[in-house]
Amino acid sequence: MILAILRGWLRARPLRGLLSALAVALGVAALLGVQLTLAGLDDQASTAQRTRAGESGVDVRTVAGPGLDATDLATLRGIRGVAQVGPLLQKSIVARVSASAIEGLDVSVVGLDGGRAALRPITLVAGRLPRDGSLTEAVLDEGVAAALRSTGATHTVRTGETVRLVTKDGDQTFTVTGIAASGAGGPAFSGPSVYVSHAAAVGPFALGLRTPLAAIRLAPGASAVVVAGTVEARLGGSVLAVDPRAGAAAPLAQIRPLLLLVVALAGLICAGVSANTTALAVSERRREIGLLRAAGAGPRQVLRLLLAEAAVLGAAGAALGLVAGSFLGVLAVTHLGASDLPAPPVALEPWRLAASAIAGMAAALLGALLPALAAARVAPLSALRSAAESSRPRSAWALAAAGLAVAAAGVVVASSSDVTAVVAGCAAVLIGAALCLPLVAGPLLRAVGTLLSPFSRTAPVAAAALARRRRRTALTLAGLVVSVGTATALSALSSGALTAGDRWVDQIFVGDLVIHSPAAQSASIAQLVAATPGVREVTPVRFLPAVAQGSSVGLAAIDPIAYEASDALDLVQGDRSAALTALAAGPTVLAPQELASAFGWHRGSHVQLGSGTSSLDVTVAGIVAHSLPAGDGREALLIGSEMAHRLYGASASGFDDLEVVSTGAAALGQISRVAARYGMNAVPVSTIRDDARQALGHTLALLSVLSWVAVAIAMLAVVNTLLVNARQGTRDLALLRAAGLSRSRALRLVLTEAGLLATTGTFLGVLAGCALALPLLRAGSSPGFQPQFVLPVGAALASMAAVVVGSLLAAAVPARRAAGAAIVAAIRHD
């Protein structure tokens, strides 16, 4: 019997059931899509880290002295848990393509052992590795192959051609057997490299050959932490032992709490749609339920019947949501994953699918529970009377008091400095505001109707009709406020982050053009670029590895005078002019705010910098908001060129980047051609700014998509409410038409009601979103990255247009039907 009644109910109102199922589908899709995206990106990051680490479980890097010697390597092999030690054989040499070339290219020769370097595989893009025992074969890094054009090559060096490398016996010709991918060795020995056999490394290149790093393959069951601690204890403070597989940055780490917020709110709105649907069903079927009760059905049977309807709709929506969520996850992983890495597989584990489906069905059932319980408790005679909605001011006041308490608690929590706490506080504020709406929705709508009365005569009547249906209207407004508020807050956060990113890029470069070389170039190349028509000035930058406080850091040698003459570098501690003057005069550095916070540095701090062969005591002359990227995911310490030569000697000569002040876009073509002649590429700073904006925009795109999914779920509640309002308002419209109201004015009245509901909810949501954006921006700030509030005008207008237009379109058909109904038939009681 229950199944027969349930089938009849679902067939009687198929559109309402479809809207409820779609709400569940969108909620399940959002939840599953986020899970798949985060899991896929985490898997990609872990796989990339494992690939770059190779078989190394612990990297032992020297922080003082010329490198590891035979005694050190023997000590490492004797440590318990060490299965194999792979020393990195490395030497700095000069490479050129022609014996007649006056200047060469500074590169590092890396010795291979079994086709690997420090237990890392070498990824080839062409050719093969040198044969074991070969003394005349080499593999070039892609960057080296391109940059060798500065030594006389007319094109990028290819396999089968020859290069000249300086050995202990002078220039020697080597045949290029392969080209390796840039950074093939990972962060352990990234840079311009030439790979040779082990025999060549200990033979022709033996003079000056160093072992700056040794990779350890761990025995089964050995702990990387224990082995690393033992290594540092055995070798003292001369080495730093780290796990190359640990510390992989979680993609989207900064926005994960926001993703969870949007998904949680989407689930909450989904439950609200289910509650709205069940409440509307109860209202329309009030007399049917009364007849069932009079025929002998008990409260539990009525409750089971209503919950069974919600469960069927939830199951149908969950099935559809699993398909949509899988598509969303695949799309997000493909677009948000690293472009230089293989796209990670999207694993559709059964437990993940089941958990998402259960969550969607649970939201549908929990939303339907309260109105179902209320319907089950109604006495049969009361249910058979008129279904007019009664008001309960006492419960509304109690609900509003609870909402104020929740919102106040949210404000307190949102004032925290922890991003997760701020996100939770913002969610509490939104929920608290939604709980207050049953009390304030009626007076608010009447006030809006009065304000709009000079422009629309039907506005006060429409507002009064909405206010009479206080509970239904408040529930719909709550969904709009929560969803539109979330979308607006995230849009403001995105706009602030993009603006801060633009400022970041603008602050770190002297010129309007950056010329990058994959290998260190000589000063003479910089002079040739400076002589190019359209170039006003060039500023060389040399990137070097350093050790500070026992940790590896990046160092950038710059010309302080050139920076002082520009607007680059924003100091947050110290006087800019005095700091740059000190940088040019003595052993001082400028530290980026991010690095200073990590190491506890401030203006005046003393730091010992090590280059591997020598050390230099420097003073922090100032803290800058941002500096040049160091290549390890952090920003570089800035040091003057003269001090860099004192610490590194001839290795600090030349440049890796040239910051160019040009005459404008017209000169870009000529400068690019000159740069390409020497294997370099020229990039406008505006392009770097656009690329940074695009990368940040891709990261925030998932948030935007999810927030609009939440808006779409709320719109389903609006459509559902409008359909029932139009259906239940048919009799009222018929009475007005009997008193002389025309069909066109009746139609305008219903559409005004829809527009008023949508506009009020959207406006309140935009206000709530702007208020919530402030703590979210504060929580998203970090040292040197201070996003400011930017009014999301575009998002606010888009929300307003989408919700209002969607509401009017949804109400158009039922409004025409209600306005055109026969007066006598509509007035007659059922």
C-alpha positions in Angstrom: 0.0 0.0 0.0 2.8 2.4 0.9 4.5 1.7 -2.4 1.3 2.4 -4.3 0.8 5.7 -2.5 4.4 6.7 -3.0 4.2 6.0 -6.7 1.1 8.1 -6.9 2.7 11.0 -5.1 5.8 10.9 -7.3 3.7 10.8 -10.5 1.5 13.7 -9.3 4.3 16.2 -8.9 7.2 15.0 -11.2 8.7 18.5 -11.5 9.1 18.9 -7.7 10.7 15.5 -7.4 13.1 16.3 -10.3 14.2 19.6 -8.6 14.8 17.8 -5.3 16.8 15.0 -7.0 18.8 17.6 -8.9 19.7 19.4 -5.7 21.0 16.1 -4.2 22.9 15.4 -7.5 24.7 18.8 -7.4 25.6 18.3 -3.7 27.0 14.8 -4.4 28.8 16.0 -7.5 30.5 18.8 -5.5 31.6 16.4 -2.7 32.9 13.7 -5.0 34.5 16.2 -7.3 36.5 17.8 -4.5 37.5 14.4 -3.1 38.8 13.2 -6.5 40.5 16.5 -7.2 42.4 16.6 -4.0 43.3 12.9 -4.1 44.5 13.1 -7.7 46.7 16.2 -7.1 48.1 14.7 -3.9 49.0 11.5 -5.9 50.6 13.6 -8.6 52.7 15.5 -6.1 53.8 12.4 -4.3 54.6 10.6 -7.5 56.7 13.5 -8.8 58.6 13.7 -5.5 59.2 9.9 -5.5 60.4 10.1 -9.2 62.8 12.9 -8.5 64.1 11.1 -5.4 64.7 7.9 -7.3 65.9 5.2 -5.0 67.3 7.7 -2.5 65.8 7.5 1.0 68.2 10.0 2.6 70.2 12.7 0.9 73.5 13.7 2.6 74.6 17.2 1.5 77.8 18.9 2.7 77.3 22.3 4.3 81.0 23.0 4.9 84.3 22.0 3.3 85.0 20.8 -0.2 82.7 17.8 -0.1 82.4 14.2 1.1 85.7 12.2 1.0 86.3 8.5 0.9 86.3 8.3 4.7 82.9 10.0 4.9 81.5 7.6 2.3 82.8 4.6 4.2 81.2 5.9 7.4 77.9 6.2 5.6 78.1 2.6 4.3 78.7 1.4 7.8 75.6 2.9 9.3 72.8 0.5 10.2 69.9 0.6 7.7 72.0 1.8 4.8 71.8 -0.6 1.8 73.7 1.5 -0.8 75.5 4.8 -1.0 75.4 6.6 -4.3 77.9 9.5 -4.3 77.2 12.5 -6.7 80.4 13.1 -8.6 80.4 16.7 -9.8 82.8 19.3 -11.2 82.4 22.8 -12.6 84.0 23.1 -16.0 83.8 25.3 -19.2 82.1 24.0 -22.3 82.2 25.3 -25.8 81.3 24.1 -29.3 84.4 25.4 -31.1 88.1 25.5 -30.2 88.2 29.0 -31.6 85.6 30.3 -29.1 87.2 32.8 -26.7 84.7 32.3 -23.9 82.8 29.2 -22.9 79.8 28.2 -20.8 80.1 27.4 -17.1 78.5 24.0 -16.6 78.7 21.1 -14.1 80.0 17.7 -15.1 78.0 14.9 -13.4 79.4 11.3 -13.3 76.9 8.5 -13.9 76.9 5.2 -12.2 74.8 2.5 -13.9 72.9 5.2 -15.9 72.0 7.0 -12.7 73.3 10.0 -10.8 73.0 9.9 -7.0 70.5 7.0 -7.4 68.4 9.2 -9.6 67.4 8.2 -13.2 68.2 10.6 -16.0 65.3 11.3 -18.2 66.2 11.6 -21.9 64.3 13.5 -24.5 66.6 12.3 -27.3 69.4 9.8 -27.8 71.0 7.5 -25.2 73.3 7.7 -22.2 77.1 7.4 -22.5 78.3 3.8 -22.6 79.9 2.5 -19.4 83.7 3.0 -19.6 83.4 5.6 -22.4 85.8 8.5 -22.1 84.5 10.6 -25.1 80.7 10.6 -24.8 78.4 13.0 -23.0 74.7 13.8 -22.5 73.7 17.5 -22.4 71.0 19.0 -20.4 68.4 20.7 -22.7 69.3 24.1 -21.3 73.0 23.5 -21.9 72.3 22.4 -25.5 70.5 25.6 -26.1 72.9 27.9 -24.2 76.0 26.6 -26.1 74.9 28.9 -28.9 76.6 31.7 -27.0 80.0 29.9 -27.6 79.7 29.9 -31.4 77.0 27.3 -32.3 74.6 28.3 -35.0 71.8 26.1 -33.5 70.9 24.1 -30.5 73.3 21.3 -30.1 71.9 17.9 -31.2 72.8 14.3 -30.8 75.7 13.1 -32.9 77.4 16.5 -32.8 80.4 17.3 -30.6 81.2 19.7 -27.8 84.5 20.7 -26.2 84.9 20.2 -22.4 87.8 21.3 -20.3 89.5 18.3 -18.7 92.7 17.9 -16.7 94.5 17.6 -20.0 92.9 20.7 -21.6 90.1 20.9 -24.2 88.8 17.5 -25.2 86.1 16.7 -27.8 83.1 14.7 -26.6 80.4 13.3 -28.8 76.8 14.2 -27.7 74.9 10.9 -27.4 71.8 12.3 -25.8 69.8 15.3 -24.6 68.4 15.1 -21.0 65.3 16.9 -19.8 66.0 20.1 -17.9 66.3 19.5 -14.2 66.4 15.7 -14.8 68.2 15.1 -11.5 65.6 17.1 -9.5 66.5 19.5 -6.7 69.4 17.4 -5.6 71.6 18.7 -8.4 69.5 20.8 -10.7 71.2 23.3 -12.9 73.2 23.3 -16.2 74.6 19.8 -16.3 76.7 17.6 -18.6 76.5 13.8 -17.9 79.5 11.5 -18.5 80.3 8.0 -17.6 81.8 7.1 -14.2 85.1 6.3 -15.9 85.2 9.7 -17.5 84.4 11.4 -14.2 87.2 9.8 -12.3 89.5 9.9 -15.3 89.7 13.1 -17.5 87.7 15.1 -15.0 89.3 13.7 -11.8 91.2 17.0 -11.1 88.9 19.1 -8.8 86.1 16.4 -8.8 83.9 16.9 -5.7 81.2 14.9 -3.9 78.8 17.5 -2.6 76.0 15.0 -2.1 75.6 11.3 -1.4 72.3 9.5 -1.8 71.4 6.6 0.5 69.2 3.7 -0.4 67.7 2.4 2.7 67.5 -1.3 3.7 64.0 -2.8 4.0 62.3 -1.6 7.2 64.9 1.2 7.9 63.6 4.6 9.0 64.7 7.6 7.0 64.4 9.8 10.2 66.6 7.4 12.2 69.2 7.0 9.5 69.3 10.8 8.9 69.8 11.4 12.6 72.6 8.9 12.8 74.3 10.4 9.7 74.4 13.9 11.3 75.6 12.5 14.6 78.5 10.5 12.9 79.6 13.3 10.5 79.0 16.2 12.9 77.9 19.6 11.7 79.5 19.3 8.3 76.5 17.7 6.6 72.8 18.0 6.4 70.8 14.8 6.0 67.2 15.0 4.7 64.5 12.7 3.4 64.0 13.7 -0.3 60.5 12.1 -0.3 59.3 14.0 2.7 57.7 17.4 2.8 55.9 17.2 -0.5 53.7 20.3 -0.6 50.0 19.4 -0.8 48.5 21.1 -3.9 45.7 23.5 -3.1 46.8 23.5 0.6 45.9 27.1 1.2 42.4 26.7 -0.1 41.5 23.3 1.2 39.6 24.7 4.2 37.6 26.9 1.8 36.8 23.9 -0.4 35.5 22.1 2.6 33.5 25.2 3.5 31.8 25.3 0.1 31.1 21.6 0.1 29.7 21.7 3.6 27.5 24.7 2.7 26.4 23.0 -0.5 25.3 20.0 1.6 23.5 22.3 4.0 21.6 24.0 1.2 20.9 20.5 -0.3 19.3 19.6 3.0 17.4 22.8 3.0 16.0 22.0 -0.5 14.9 18.6 0.8 13.2 20.3 3.8 11.6 22.8 1.5 10.4 20.0 -0.9 9.0 17.9 2.0 7.3 20.9 3.7 5.7 21.9 0.4 4.6 18.3 -0.1 3.1 18.2 3.3 1.3 21.5 2.7 -0.2 20.4 -0.5 -1.1 16.9 0.7 -2.4 18.0 4.1 -5.9 16.8 3.4 -4.6 13.5 1.9 -2.5 12.9 5.0 -5.6 13.7 7.1 -7.6 11.1 5.1 -4.9 8.5 5.6 -4.9 9.1 9.3 -8.7 9.0 9.4 -8.6 5.6 7.6 -6.3 4.1 10.2 -2.7 5.1 9.2 -0.6 5.8 12.3 2.0 8.6 12.7 4.8 6.2 12.0 3.3 5.2 8.7 3.0 8.8 7.6 6.5 9.5 8.7 7.9 6.4 6.8 5.9 7.4 3.7 7.3 11.0 3.6 10.9 9.8 4.4 10.6 7.0 1.8 9.7 9.7 -0.8 12.8 11.7 0.2 15.0 8.6 0.1 13.9 7.7 -3.4 14.5 11.2 -4.7 17.9 11.2 -2.8 18.9 7.9 -4.3 18.1 9.1 -7.8 19.9 12.3 -7.3 22.9 10.5 -5.7 23.2 8.2 -8.8 23.2 11.2 -11.1 25.6 13.1 -8.8 28.2 10.3 -8.9 28.4 10.6 -12.7 28.6 14.4 -12.6 31.1 14.3 -9.8 33.4 11.9 -11.6 33.3 14.2 -14.7 34.0 17.2 -12.5 36.9 15.5 -10.7 38.6 14.4 -14.0 38.2 17.9 -15.4 39.6 19.6 -12.3 42.6 17.3 -12.1 43.4 17.7 -15.7 43.3 21.5 -15.5 44.8 22.0 -12.1 47.6 19.4 -12.3 51.1 20.4 -13.2 51.4 20.7 -16.9 54.9 19.2 -17.0 53.8 16.0 -15.2 51.6 13.2 -16.4 48.0 13.6 -15.5 47.3 11.5 -12.4 44.7 8.7 -12.7 41.4 9.4 -11.1 40.7 6.5 -8.8 37.0 5.9 -8.4 37.3 3.8 -5.2 34.0 2.1 -4.2 34.3 3.5 -0.7 34.6 7.1 -2.0 31.6 6.7 -4.3 29.6 5.1 -1.6 30.5 7.8 1.0 29.5 10.6 -1.4 26.2 8.9 -2.3 25.4 8.2 1.4 26.2 11.8 2.3 23.8 13.1 -0.4 21.0 10.8 0.8 21.7 11.6 4.4 21.3 15.3 3.6 18.0 14.6 1.8 16.7 12.5 4.7 17.8 14.9 7.4 16.3 17.9 5.6 13.0 16.0 5.2 12.9 14.7 8.8 11.6 17.8 10.6 8.7 18.6 8.3 7.9 14.9 8.1 7.8 14.7 11.9 5.6 17.7 12.1 3.2 16.2 9.5 3.0 12.9 11.4 2.1 14.7 14.6 -0.9 16.6 13.1 -4.2 15.4 14.3 -6.5 13.9 11.5 -9.3 16.5 12.0 -6.8 19.4 12.0 -5.2 18.1 8.8 -8.6 18.0 7.1 -9.1 21.7 7.7 -7.7 24.5 5.5 -4.0 24.1 4.8 -3.3 27.8 5.4 0.1 28.3 7.0 0.0 29.4 10.6 2.5 31.6 12.2 4.3 30.8 15.4 6.1 34.0 16.6 7.4 32.3 19.7 9.3 29.6 17.8 10.6 32.3 15.4 11.9 34.3 18.3 13.6 31.2 19.8 15.1 30.4 16.4 16.4 33.9 15.9 17.9 33.9 19.4 19.7 30.7 18.5 20.9 32.2 15.2 22.3 35.3 17.0 24.2 33.0 19.4 25.6 31.0 16.5 26.6 34.1 14.6 28.2 35.7 17.7 30.2 32.5 18.2 31.2 32.6 14.6 32.5 36.2 14.8 34.7 35.2 17.8 36.1 32.2 16.0 36.6 34.1 12.7 38.8 36.6 14.6 41.4 33.8 15.0 44.6 33.7 13.1 44.1 30.0 12.0 42.7 29.7 8.6 40.6 26.6 9.4 39.1 28.4 12.4 38.3 31.5 10.3 36.6 29.3 7.7 34.5 27.6 10.4 33.7 31.0 11.9 32.5 32.3 8.6 30.3 29.2 8.1 28.8 29.8 11.6 28.0 33.4 10.8 26.2 32.4 7.6 24.2 29.7 9.4 23.4 32.1 12.2 22.1 34.7 9.7 20.0 32.1 8.0 18.4 31.1 11.4 17.4 34.7 12.0 15.5 35.0 8.7 12.2 33.4 9.8 11.8 36.4 12.2 13.0 39.2 9.9 12.0 38.0 6.5 8.4 39.2 6.8 9.2 42.8 8.0 12.1 43.0 5.6 10.1 42.0 2.5 7.3 44.4 3.5 9.8 47.3 3.8 11.3 46.4 0.4 7.8 46.3 -1.1 7.1 49.8 0.4 10.3 51.2 -1.0 9.5 49.8 -4.5 5.9 50.9 -4.5 6.6 54.2 -6.4 8.1 52.1 -9.2 5.7 49.1 -9.0 2.2 49.1 -7.6 2.2 45.4 -7.2 5.4 45.3 -5.1 3.6 45.8 -1.7 1.0 43.2 -2.5 3.7 40.7 -3.6 5.7 41.4 -0.5 2.7 40.9 1.7 2.0 37.5 0.0 5.6 36.4 0.6 5.4 37.5 4.2 2.3 35.4 4.8 4.3 32.3 3.8 6.9 33.2 6.4 8.5 29.8 6.9 8.7 28.9 3.2 10.0 32.3 2.2 12.6 32.3 5.0 13.9 28.9 4.0 14.3 29.9 0.4 16.0 33.2 1.4 18.3 31.3 3.7 19.6 29.2 0.8 20.1 32.3 -1.3 21.9 34.2 1.4 24.2 31.3 2.2 25.0 30.4 -1.4 25.3 33.9 -2.8 27.2 35.1 0.3 29.7 32.3 -0.2 30.1 33.0 -3.9 30.6 36.7 -3.2 33.1 36.2 -0.5 35.2 33.8 -2.6 35.0 36.2 -5.5 36.4 39.0 -3.3 39.1 36.6 -2.1 40.1 35.8 -5.6 40.1 39.4 -6.7 42.3 40.4 -3.7 44.7 37.5 -4.3 45.1 38.4 -8.0 45.7 42.0 -7.2 48.3 41.1 -4.6 49.9 38.7 -7.1 50.2 41.6 -9.6 51.9 43.7 -7.0 54.2 40.8 -6.1 55.5 40.6 -9.7 55.8 44.3 -10.2 58.0 44.7 -7.0 60.8 42.3 -7.9 62.0 43.3 -11.3 64.0 46.4 -12.3 63.1 46.5 -15.9 60.2 45.7 -18.2 61.9 42.6 -19.8 63.6 39.6 -18.4 66.1 37.6 -20.4 66.7 34.1 -18.9 69.6 31.8 -19.7 69.4 28.1 -18.9 73.1 28.2 -18.0 75.3 30.9 -16.5 76.5 33.3 -19.3 79.6 35.5 -19.3 79.6 39.3 -18.8 80.5 39.7 -22.5 77.1 38.3 -23.5 75.4 40.9 -21.2 77.4 43.6 -23.0 76.2 42.4 -26.4 72.6 42.4 -25.2 73.1 45.9 -23.8 74.3 47.1 -27.2 71.1 45.9 -28.9 68.9 48.7 -30.3 66.0 49.3 -28.0 67.9 48.4 -24.8 68.4 51.2 -22.4 70.0 49.3 -19.5 70.7 45.8 -18.4 71.0 44.5 -14.8 72.6 41.0 -14.4 71.4 38.6 -11.8 73.3 35.5 -10.7 71.6 32.7 -8.8 73.8 30.6 -6.4 73.2 27.9 -3.8 74.1 28.7 -0.2 73.8 27.3 3.3 72.4 29.4 6.2 71.7 28.1 9.7 72.2 24.5 8.5 69.6 24.8 5.7 70.0 25.2 2.0 68.8 28.5 0.6 68.9 30.3 -2.7 71.1 33.4 -3.1 70.7 36.0 -5.8 73.6 38.3 -6.6 72.3 41.7 -7.8 73.5 45.2 -8.6 72.2 47.3 -5.7 72.8 50.6 -7.5 70.5 49.6 -10.3 67.8 48.6 -7.8 68.2 51.8 -5.9 67.5 53.8 -9.1 64.2 51.9 -9.7 61.0 51.3 -7.7 61.7 47.5 -7.3 61.9 45.9 -3.8 59.5 47.0 -1.2 61.1 47.0 2.3 58.9 46.1 5.3 61.8 46.6 7.7 64.5 49.2 7.4 65.0 52.2 5.1 65.1 51.2 1.4 67.9 53.6 0.3 70.1 52.9 3.3 69.6 49.1 2.9 70.6 49.1 -0.7 73.6 51.4 0.0 74.7 48.9 2.7 74.2 46.0 0.2 76.7 47.7 -2.2 79.2 48.6 0.5 79.7 45.6 2.7 78.8 42.0 3.8 75.0 42.5 4.1 71.9 40.8 2.6 68.3 41.6 2.1 66.0 38.8 3.3 62.5 38.2 1.9 59.8 38.4 4.5 58.8 34.7 4.0 62.4 33.5 4.6 62.9 35.9 7.5 59.8 34.6 9.3 60.9 31.0 8.8 64.4 31.6 10.3 63.5 34.3 12.8 65.6 37.0 11.1 65.1 40.7 11.4 66.9 43.8 10.5 70.3 43.6 12.1 70.4 39.8 12.4 73.8 38.2 11.8 73.9 35.2 9.5 76.7 32.9 8.4 76.5 32.0 4.7 78.3 29.0 3.4 79.2 28.2 -0.2 80.6 24.7 0.4 84.2 25.9 0.2 84.1 29.1 2.2 81.8 31.1 4.5 81.0 34.8 5.1 79.3 36.5 8.0 76.7 38.9 6.8 74.2 41.2 8.4 70.5 41.5 7.4 70.3 45.1 6.2 66.5 44.9 5.7 63.5 42.7 5.1 61.8 42.9 1.7 58.2 41.9 1.0 59.3 39.8 -2.0 62.6 39.0 -3.8 63.5 36.9 -6.8 62.5 33.3 -6.9 65.2 30.9 -5.8 64.1 27.9 -7.7 63.3 25.8 -4.6 59.7 27.1 -4.1 61.0 30.0 -1.9 62.5 33.4 -2.5 66.2 34.2 -2.6 68.4 36.1 -0.2 69.7 39.2 -2.0 73.4 40.0 -1.9 75.5 42.5 -3.7 77.7 41.3 -6.6 80.9 42.3 -4.9 80.1 40.2 -1.8 79.1 37.3 -4.0 82.5 37.3 -5.7 84.1 37.3 -2.2 82.1 34.2 -1.2 82.1 32.3 -4.5 85.1 33.6 -6.4 84.9 33.3 -10.2 81.7 31.1 -9.9 79.7 34.3 -9.2 80.7 35.9 -12.5 78.3 36.2 -15.4 74.6 36.1 -15.1 71.6 33.7 -15.2 69.0 36.4 -15.8 69.2 39.9 -17.3 66.7 42.4 -16.3 66.3 44.8 -19.2 65.0 48.3 -19.3 63.8 48.7 -23.0 62.3 51.4 -25.1 59.0 49.6 -25.2 57.1 46.8 -27.0 58.6 47.8 -30.4 62.1 46.7 -29.3 60.9 43.3 -28.0 61.4 41.5 -31.4 65.0 42.7 -31.8 65.9 41.9 -28.2 64.3 38.4 -28.5 66.3 37.6 -31.6 69.6 38.6 -30.0 68.7 36.5 -26.9 67.7 33.5 -29.0 71.1 33.8 -30.8 72.8 32.8 -27.5 70.2 30.2 -26.4 68.3 32.5 -24.1 64.7 33.7 -24.1 63.3 37.1 -23.5 60.0 37.5 -21.6 58.2 40.8 -20.9 57.4 41.3 -17.2 53.8 41.8 -18.2 53.8 38.3 -19.5 55.2 37.0 -16.2 52.4 38.9 -14.4 49.8 37.4 -16.7 51.1 33.9 -16.2 51.1 34.3 -12.5 47.6 35.6 -12.6 46.5 32.7 -14.8 48.2 30.1 -12.5 46.5 31.7 -9.5 43.2 31.9 -11.4 43.4 28.2 -12.2 43.9 27.4 -8.5 40.9 29.5 -7.5 38.8 28.2 -10.4 37.6 25.2 -8.4 36.4 27.4 -5.6 34.4 29.5 -8.1 32.9 26.4 -9.7 31.8 25.0 -6.4 30.4 28.3 -5.2 28.2 28.5 -8.3 27.2 24.9 -7.7 25.9 26.0 -4.3 24.1 28.9 -6.0 22.5 26.5 -8.4 21.3 24.3 -5.6 19.7 27.3 -3.9 18.1 28.2 -7.2 16.3 24.9 -7.2 14.8 25.8 -3.9 13.7 29.1 -5.3 12.1 27.5 -8.3 10.4 24.9 -6.1 9.0 27.7 -3.9 7.8 29.8 -6.8 6.0 26.8 -8.4 4.1 26.1 -5.3 3.5 29.8 -4.5 1.9 30.2 -8.0 -0.1 27.0 -7.6 -1.4 27.9 -4.1 -2.0 31.5 -5.1 -4.3 30.6 -7.9 -7.4 31.0 -5.7 -6.2 34.4 -4.4 -5.6 35.6 -8.0 -9.0 34.4 -9.0 -10.6 36.5 -6.2 -8.6 39.5 -7.3 -9.7 39.0 -10.9 -13.3 38.6 -9.8 -12.9 42.1 -8.2 -11.7 43.5 -11.5 -7.9 42.7 -11.8 -6.9 42.0 -15.3 -4.9 38.9 -16.4 -1.9 41.0 -17.3 -1.8 42.6 -13.9 -2.3 39.3 -12.2 0.7 37.9 -14.2 2.8 40.9 -13.2 1.8 40.3 -9.6 3.2 36.7 -9.6 6.3 37.8 -11.5 6.9 40.7 -9.1 6.7 38.2 -6.2 9.3 36.0 -7.9 11.6 39.0 -8.6 11.2 40.4 -5.1 12.1 37.1 -3.5 15.2 36.6 -5.7 16.4 40.2 -5.5 16.1 40.4 -1.7 17.9 37.1 -1.2 20.7 38.0 -3.6 21.2 41.5 -2.1 21.4 40.0 1.4 23.8 37.4 0.1 26.1 40.0 -1.5 26.2 42.0 1.7 26.9 38.9 3.8 29.7 37.9 1.3 31.4 41.3 1.5 31.4 41.1 5.3 32.8 37.6 5.3 35.5 38.4 2.7 37.4 40.6 5.3 38.3 37.7 7.7 39.0 35.4 4.8 41.4 37.9 3.3 43.1 38.3 6.6 43.4 34.5 7.0 44.8 34.2 3.5 47.5 36.7 4.1 51.1 35.5 4.6 54.5 37.2 5.0 54.8 39.4 1.9 51.4 38.5 0.5 48.7 40.8 1.8 45.6 40.6 -0.4 43.3 43.7 0.0 39.5 43.8 -0.3 38.3 44.4 -3.8 34.6 44.8 -4.3 33.5 41.9 -6.5 31.2 44.0 -8.7 31.2 41.5 -11.5 30.4 38.5 -9.2 27.6 40.5 -7.5 26.0 41.6 -10.7 26.4 38.1 -12.2 24.7 36.6 -9.1 21.9 39.2 -9.2 21.3 38.6 -12.9 21.5 34.8 -12.7 19.1 34.5 -9.7 16.6 37.1 -10.7 16.4 36.1 -14.4 16.3 32.4 -13.4 13.5 33.1 -11.0 11.5 35.1 -13.5 11.9 32.4 -16.1 10.9 29.7 -13.6 7.8 31.6 -12.5 6.7 32.6 -16.0 4.9 29.4 -17.0 3.1 28.7 -13.7 2.3 32.4 -13.4 0.6 32.4 -16.8 -1.3 29.3 -15.8 -2.4 30.8 -12.5 -3.3 34.2 -14.1 -5.3 32.5 -16.9 -7.2 30.0 -14.7 -11.0 30.1 -14.9 -12.3 32.3 -12.1 -15.2 30.0 -11.0 -13.1 26.8 -11.1 -10.2 28.5 -9.1 -12.5 29.9 -6.4 -14.4 26.6 -5.9 -13.1 24.7 -2.7 -11.7 21.2 -3.1 
